[in-house]
């Protein structure tokens, strides 16, 4: 094991920049998904007909358009 | 056990919920392992110095961007041809993650290009075709968002996704077909890779992590899409549409 030089031999800005940019994307995706899920749960609670699981609308072979 | 029952969104919803942790937890562990191998074990490259460490995220992201596009087109195509709702929902779910990986590959590529080539961006065949891939993803997402009727949106998206598939082999072979600034492949299926073992290990671990991460987030999003569409459907049913 060798400890990496944090300055990355002068390339620190580029190496850390790309990892931080990627991290921002991953965090953005996870946070936005959590918000989407939260909004859905709230909608379900507010609705007069609470739907705990998706409504079983038809069978496997359903071909509605 | 009849596995075909899981083709129904309502049946797949609880199964997806159970599957998510089996992908999310290994993904987190593999990301940690991949970064550890990439930064602590893999040696400094004698030509590119430490700047090459960007490839541990750049290459897996670029592969995922292409792979998820093909997968999205297949699901969209199946959804269109067989009127399978779950397939079309899967395609919509894959699009955002695919677009995200493509964006990561372009941005990290720019960060790699600046110190290595001296420029953030060139209109090189591989980079231009990858940018087109990002536009195809954005086009697919916007087209679906613009059409209110979910099934019509699915069909329109499927046409765009299937036509756009032609771009994927163009990206892949661009470094062979044209004289590009982007370097050729270092890892090929039938030939010995031209990079050192620990570098290859880090790259493959990161690829596995990105793959597992994609499955987890796509399933979470798929569950949201199922709920949203079924809620809309039950609301329409209430008002008699």
Interface residues (C-beta under 8 A of the other chain):
Chain A: X1 X2 X3 X4 X5 X8 X9 X10 X11 X14 X15 X17 X18 X19 X21 X22 X25 X26 X28 X29 X30 X33 X36 X37 X40 X43 X44 X47 X49 X51 X53 X54 X55 X56 X57 X59 X60 X62 X63 X64 X65
Chain B: X4 X5 X7 X8 X9 X10 X11 X13 X14 X39 X40 X41 X43 X44 X49 X50 X51 X53 X54 X57 X58 X61 X83 X85 X96 X97 X100 X103 X104 X107 X108 X111 X112 X114 X115 X151 X213 X217 X220 X221 X223 X224 X226 X227 X228 X230 X231 X233 X234
